[in-house]
């Protein structure tokens, strides 16, 4: 197969890397300063959400909660309820950015599919509003909040309570969502190589 001289030059540039623009070391989120950060911890029966306001002094709680769906509800009804409630949260609070937990590997395929449905409903609702979405691995969230990547939920909740100066720990799902928002603020404020991944 023959190629032209111009095609050969372009091929040489690609191979040598000359035609590529240097990739930024940090994600776009790290170049921007966000004030209102929404964390979402998707789950079919209990999707947690938490919104924080970032300031120079310390982050403060704006809103938090758990979108609960009774065990008797069919999955489609739960997904609609998650989307509808998140739309209300977005309308009432107008966050600038959203962060969700990164994908994990579940041993049970059925559980993974159901979690994926709840995650999809959440992501679609946020994307529909035109809000940037980032994800952070669960271990990184725990590392940023507790200092230990395999920390238990209770430890995460206590640290979230302390960091936001709350009178009591949030519900577990809301605490995980708030931890995501706090970890995002922590990561985007530091010059780390592996920042939050935009999705």
Secondary structure per residue as TSV (DSSP state, phi and psi in degrees):
chain	resnum	aa	ss	phi	psi
A	1	X	-	360.0	125.8
A	2	X	-	-91.7	146.5
A	3	X	-	-127.0	155.4
A	4	X	-	-77.7	167.1
A	5	X	H	-61.5	-39.1
A	6	X	H	-65.2	-43.8
A	7	X	H	-61.4	-38.5
A	8	X	H	-63.9	-41.4
A	9	X	H	-63.6	-43.1
A	10	X	H	-63.6	-38.2
A	11	X	H	-64.1	-42.9
A	12	X	H	-61.7	-40.4
A	13	X	H	-63.2	-43.8
A	14	X	H	-63.0	-44.0
A	15	X	H	-65.2	-40.1
A	16	X	H	-79.2	-15.5
A	17	X	T	87.7	2.3
A	18	X	T	-67.8	-28.9
A	19	X	T	-83.3	-11.5
A	20	X	S	-87.7	137.2
A	21	X	-	-77.4	142.9
A	22	X	-	-63.1	132.0
A	23	X	-	-74.9	139.8
A	24	X	-	-63.8	143.5
A	25	X	S	-69.5	-34.7
A	26	X	S	-111.8	154.6
A	27	X	-	-65.2	159.7
A	28	X	H	-57.3	-31.8
A	29	X	H	-60.1	-29.9
A	30	X	H	-77.9	-17.1
A	31	X	H	-87.0	-20.2
A	32	X	S	-102.5	151.6
A	33	X	-	-108.9	117.1
A	34	X	-	-98.4	147.0
A	35	X	S	-101.1	-43.0
A	36	X	E	-112.1	115.6
A	37	X	E	-117.2	126.5
A	38	X	E	-104.8	127.3
A	39	X	E	-105.7	139.9
A	40	X	E	-131.7	130.6
A	41	X	E	-114.8	91.0
A	42	X	-	-72.7	139.6
A	43	X	-	-161.4	145.6
A	44	X	S	-62.4	-43.1
A	45	X	S	-94.0	-15.9
A	46	X	E	-158.1	83.1
A	47	X	E	-84.0	119.1
A	48	X	E	-90.0	146.3
A	49	X	E	-138.4	149.6
A	50	X	E	-153.8	131.0
A	51	X	E	-118.4	128.4
A	52	X	E	-122.3	153.2
A	53	X	E	-107.1	126.4
A	54	X	-	-94.9	136.5
A	55	X	-	-142.5	174.5
A	56	X	S	-66.4	-32.1
A	57	X	S	-73.3	-68.7
A	58	X	-	-163.8	153.4
A	59	X	-	-68.6	147.7
A	60	X	E	-127.7	152.0
A	61	X	E	-76.9	133.2
A	62	X	E	-107.1	-48.1
A	63	X	E	-157.6	152.5
A	64	X	E	-156.7	160.3
A	65	X	E	170.6	176.4
A	66	X	E	-127.0	127.7
A	67	X	E	-88.6	97.8
A	68	X	E	-91.9	140.3
A	69	X	-	-128.7	120.9
A	70	X	-	-58.9	153.2
A	71	X	T	-60.6	-26.6
A	72	X	T	-76.8	-13.3
A	73	X	S	-74.8	140.5
A	74	X	-	-72.3	159.2
A	75	X	H	-59.9	-40.3
A	76	X	H	-61.8	-37.6
A	77	X	H	-67.0	-39.4
A	78	X	H	-62.9	-45.6
A	79	X	H	-62.3	-40.2
A	80	X	H	-65.4	-39.1
A	81	X	H	-66.3	-40.7
A	82	X	H	-60.8	-49.2
A	83	X	H	-62.7	-44.4
A	84	X	H	-63.9	-44.0
A	85	X	H	-66.5	-41.2
A	86	X	H	-64.3	-36.2
A	87	X	H	-60.1	-41.1
A	88	X	H	-64.6	-42.3
A	89	X	H	-60.6	-44.0
A	90	X	H	-64.7	-43.0
A	91	X	H	-64.5	-40.7
A	92	X	H	-78.8	-25.3
A	93	X	H	-120.1	-21.2
A	94	X	-	49.5	63.2
A	95	X	-	-67.5	156.9
A	96	X	S	-95.3	-24.3
A	97	X	E	-151.5	153.6
A	98	X	E	-127.9	144.0
A	99	X	E	-130.4	135.2
A	100	X	E	-124.7	162.3
A	101	X	E	-70.8	138.2
A	102	X	-	-63.3	158.4
A	103	X	-	-60.4	146.2
A	104	X	-	-126.4	166.8
A	105	X	-	-101.4	116.8
A	106	X	-	-99.0	140.0
A	107	X	S	-73.2	-31.1
A	108	X	-	-93.1	115.3
A	109	X	H	-62.1	-40.3
A	110	X	H	-62.3	-42.3
A	111	X	H	-62.9	-42.6
A	112	X	H	-62.2	-41.1
A	113	X	H	-64.7	-44.4
A	114	X	H	-65.3	-42.5
A	115	X	H	-62.8	-38.0
A	116	X	H	-63.2	-36.6
A	117	X	H	-65.0	-44.5
A	118	X	H	-65.4	-40.6
A	119	X	H	-63.3	-43.0
A	120	X	H	-62.5	-42.5
A	121	X	H	-62.7	-40.4
A	122	X	H	-67.3	-48.4
A	123	X	H	-63.3	-41.4
A	124	X	H	-63.1	-39.7
A	125	X	H	-65.4	-43.3
A	126	X	H	-67.2	-45.1
A	127	X	H	-63.1	-36.6
A	128	X	H	-57.8	-31.9
A	129	X	T	-84.5	-1.6
A	130	X	T	77.7	22.6
A	131	X	-	-95.1	136.1
A	132	X	E	-65.2	140.6
A	133	X	E	-123.1	133.5
A	134	X	E	-126.3	158.4
A	135	X	E	-128.7	148.7
A	136	X	E	-131.9	138.0
A	137	X	-	-63.0	144.4
A	138	X	H	-56.5	-41.9
A	139	X	H	-63.2	-36.2
A	140	X	H	-68.4	-36.4
A	141	X	H	-62.5	-49.2
A	142	X	H	-63.1	-39.1
A	143	X	H	-62.8	-43.2
A	144	X	H	-69.4	-35.9
A	145	X	H	-88.5	-45.9
A	146	X	T	-103.7	-25.5
A	147	X	S	93.6	7.7
A	148	X	-	-146.1	120.8
A	149	X	T	-67.0	-14.7
A	150	X	T	-114.3	27.9
A	151	X	-	-63.6	150.4
A	152	X	-	-79.8	160.3
A	153	X	H	-55.9	-40.8
A	154	X	H	-62.2	-38.7
A	155	X	H	-66.9	-39.4
A	156	X	H	-62.3	-45.4
A	157	X	H	-60.5	-42.1
A	158	X	H	-65.7	-39.1
A	159	X	H	-69.9	-37.9
A	160	X	H	-61.5	-43.0
A	161	X	H	-58.0	-45.7
A	162	X	H	-67.1	-45.0
A	163	X	H	-65.8	-33.0
A	164	X	H	-99.6	3.1
A	165	X	T	54.8	51.4
A	166	X	-	-92.0	153.2
A	167	X	S	-72.1	-25.2
A	168	X	S	-149.8	159.4
A	169	X	-	-64.6	144.1
A	170	X	-	-68.7	166.6
A	171	X	-	-58.0	150.6
A	172	X	H	-52.6	-44.8
A	173	X	H	-69.1	-39.7
A	174	X	H	-67.5	-37.3
A	175	X	H	-62.4	-41.6
A	176	X	H	-63.6	-39.6
A	177	X	H	-66.0	-42.7
A	178	X	H	-65.7	-36.4
A	179	X	H	-62.4	-38.7
A	180	X	H	-60.8	-46.7
A	181	X	H	-63.4	-41.6
A	182	X	H	-67.6	-40.1
A	183	X	H	-65.2	-38.4
A	184	X	H	-60.9	-46.1
A	185	X	H	-61.5	-39.2
A	186	X	H	-65.8	-47.1
A	187	X	H	-70.1	-39.9
A	188	X	H	-75.3	-11.7
A	189	X	T	-94.4	1.3
A	190	X	S	-124.5	152.6
A	191	X	-	-86.8	68.2
A	192	X	-	-97.6	149.3
A	193	X	S	-68.6	-39.8
A	194	X	S	-106.0	83.7
A	195	X	-	-80.5	-176.7
A	196	X	-	-58.5	142.8
A	197	X	E	-93.4	127.0
A	198	X	E	-77.5	137.3
A	199	X	-	-127.6	360.0
